[in-house]
Each structure stands twice: as structure tokens, then as C-alpha cells.
Amino acid sequence: MKLTVLFSGGKDSVFSAFWAMYQGHEVRLLSLVPESDSMMFHFPNVKYCREQAGAMGVGIDFLHVENRNELAELEAFLSKQAKAGHCEGVVAGAIESEYQKQRIEQICARLGLASFAPLWRTYDSYVSEVTEYFNAVFSRVAAGGLGPEWLGKRFDSGFVRMAKSSRMQINPSLEGGEGETFVLDAPFYSKRLEITSSLVEKDGDSHTLAISQMKAVVKHLKA
């Protein structure tokens, strides 16, 4: 099946893309470039999703959307893709957000497309796989117990333990809006990505690791 994976470059969408590829589907990524305060789509460093697509060996499209029309613009794009025979289903990385999951399902229902949410309510099992096999780093943190010192650090088992024991009620999967990630490496990447230059941008209570330069390093198979 030809599937469009809604792709932000974070751990959820990268894992969702891996799931679709592992299932044998023909995958193409779609990165939405929203305005900064979108409730539906993540945006930090979205331009570097092209580097991730290259490491995965799949194609990618970018769609700029306005907040007030983002779902309508997404639906219009998917409709064109479906009519052209390029899309038969949509994969979203929703874990707990009913808001996100239901709206994607409604779009798919109207267009006659299949809808997949492989991470839906997987909780600890999903997080443990990400921390073990992915090199996902914090790309954005917001109010809720995480400060700018976390930017660039790995989303790992140490963070998960801290989150579970914290009095700040930090969601270990970051579904409470505490932060966002960017995946630099995964077992199915042909290249690992390295951030070579970045700076921290502050916006109210939020801090973003703005990547300015990145390089891809080919991984060699171990003998």
C-alpha cells in the first residue's frame, strides 16, 4: 500500500515511518511547515527532515500551511495525491492526542483513505524501544519541568526515569507538550546525522535548538 507518513522529524514520526516500511508499504514522507503556534504539527528544524528522508532512502514532500487552514490544506494535498494514485493511506504518530488522531481519521474517511496510528496508546513499550535503538535529541522544551539545559541531550532511559519520578508530572513520552525531539540516527538509517552548528532560541517559556548546520555520515556495516 502507498502510505503518506506525517513527518516532523521527531521520535514519534520516525518510528511511525519505520513501522510502515517494516510492514512492507511504499512510504513517502510529508512534512508540514506550520506557523509557530500550531496545535497539530511540530515545526522545529523541519527543513532538516530532508536529511532524515535521505538517510531512510524514501521521498519527502513539504507543505506550508496556515494555522487557520492547516487541516483543510492538508486534506487538499492528500486529495490530489490520492487522485493521482500516489496515496492510499495516512500514517500519524499520535500516542495520546485524541485531537490529532480524530482529525486525521476524519480527513481519511472523507477521502476514502486508510488511517494508521501505530503508536496509539503504546506508552512504555514504545518509549523503551525509542530510548534503546534511536538517537533522538531534544530539539525544543517548554514549560513543564524541562529547561534549555536539555536541548541537544539524548532522549534516553535516564530521562524517562527522571520524568517518572519528577514532582513536575513530566510525561515520559512528551505528550504533555513538555518537549520535542529530532532523530539523528536509527537502525534503519543508512547514514547517521550530526549537528555541527546550532543556537538556542527563546520564545516565552519555550526554548528551541535551532540547527544551522548538519552533516550526514555514512554508516559502515560491522564485519
N, C-alpha and C positions, 0 to 999 in steps of 0.2 A: 504494500500500500504506500502511496506517496503521501508523506506526512510533513506538515509545516510545524516546526518547533518554535514556540515563542521564546525568544532567547535574549537574556540580559547579560550573559557572561558570568553570572553568579553560580553558586553551587547547585541551586535547585534546577536551573535551566540546563546546565551542563549535564547533570545526572539524568534529566529527562531526555536529552538528546542521546546520551549513551543507551538508555533503556530502549528507545526507538530503533537505534542502529542494531543493538543486540538482538532485538526481535526480528530483524531481517527486513525492516521497512526502508524505503528510499527516503532519505531525510534531507530537508532543506531548512536552514535556519531563517528566522525572521526577527530582526532586532528593531524594536520600535524606539524612536527617538522622541520622547515626550517633552513637555515643558517641565520645569524643575520640581513642581509640587504635584505630580501625577499620583493618584491613588491606586492606579492599576499597574503601572510599568516602572521598573527601575531604570536609572539613567547614567549613574557614574561610569565614565570611561567606556561608554557604549561603542565608540568608534573602534576600540581595540577588539571588539568581538570578531572583526575580520581576521585577526591573527589567530584567534581560537578556532575559527572555522577552517583556516588553513591547516592548523595542527590536527584537526579531526578528519580532514580530507572531504569536507562537504561544502556545498554552496551556501551563500548567505545573501539576504536582501535587507535593506534598511528602509524604514518607513517613518517619515517625520509626521507627527500628529500634534494637534492642539488639544489641550485638556478637555475643552467643552465638546469636542467632536471625536475624541480618540477612538471610542468604540465604533462609531459609525465609519470612520476612516479605515479602521482595521477590517470591518466587515466588507467594505467596498473592495479593499485589496484582496481579501480571501475569495470574494465572489469572482473577481477577474481570474485569479489563479485557478479556481475550480472549473470555470467555464473553459479555460484553456487546457484543462486536463493535467495541471501541474500540482493539484492539491486534492486529496481525498479525505484528509482528516487533520486535526489540530492537536498538538500536544502542549499542555501547560504545566508549569512546575508548582502549581498550588499545593500547599500542605494543609493549611488550616483555614485559609481565607474563603469563606462562602461567597463573599462579594466577587472575588476574582473568578472562582470556579463557575458560579452560576451564569455570569455574564458571557463567558467563553462558550459554555454549553448552549446558551440561548442563541448566540450567533451561529454556531454549528447546526443547531436544529433548523434555523431559518434557511440555511444554505444547503442542507442535506449532507453535511459532513460529519464524519465520526469525531468524537471528542474523547481525549485521553488525559487523565491526571494520574500518572503512575506513582506519584509521591503522596497522594491524598491520605492523610492521617497515618503515615508510616512511622512518624515520631522517632523513637530511639533507634530502631533498626536502620533507618535511612541515615541518621546523623552518624552512627558508628561507622558505616561504610564510607561516608564522605571523609571523616577525620582519619581513617586508616589509609585510604587509597588516593585521595585528592590533595593537591597542594592549593588550597583556597585561602586567600589572604583577605583581611578586612579592607574594604575599599571605601566604606562610609560608616560612620557611627552617629547615633542620635541620642537624645535624652533617654535615659532608662538604664543608667549604670555603666555605660561604656564611654570612655573619654578618648581623645585623639591619640593617646599612647597606644591604642590598639591598632591603629592604621598600619597596614603593611605586615602585621603579625599573622601567623597562620591560624586558621580556624581548626583547632585540634582538640584532642581529648582533654587536654589541660583546661582549655576554655570551657568545654562542656561541664567538667567537674565544678569549675568556679561558678558557672551560671546556675547550676542546680543547687548549690549551697549558698548562693548570694541572697541577702536580705532584700535586694533590689528587684526580685522576681524577674530575672532575665530569662527570656525564653531561649532554651538551648539551640533551637533551630532558627532563631532570629525572626520568628513570625510575629513578634510584638512590635516590629519596626525598630528594634534596637540597633540594627546594623545591616550592611550588605557586604557581599564578598565578590571576589574576582578569582577565577580558577586559572592558575598558571600552568598546572600540569595535572595529568590524569593518565591512567594506564593505557587508554586508547588514543592519546595524543602521539603523533609521530615526532613532534618537537616539543620541548619544554620552553615556556616563555619566561623571560627575566625582565623585571622592571629596572631600567638603568638610570632613569631620572624621573623625579616626581616632586610635588609640593603639596602642602596641606592647605585646603581652602575651608574657611569657616563661614557658616550661614546660620546665624542664630545659635541654637543648641546643637546643630549638626556640624560634623567635620568630614570632609571628603579628601581621599588620597587621589589627587589629580595626576594621572600619569602623563608625562610629556614625552618619554622615550621608552621603547621596549625592544628587546631583541628575541629572536627565536633561535634555539639551539637544537640541532638535530640529535635525537637520542639514538645511541647505538645499542644493538642487541648484545646481551651478555653471551659470551662463548659457553 
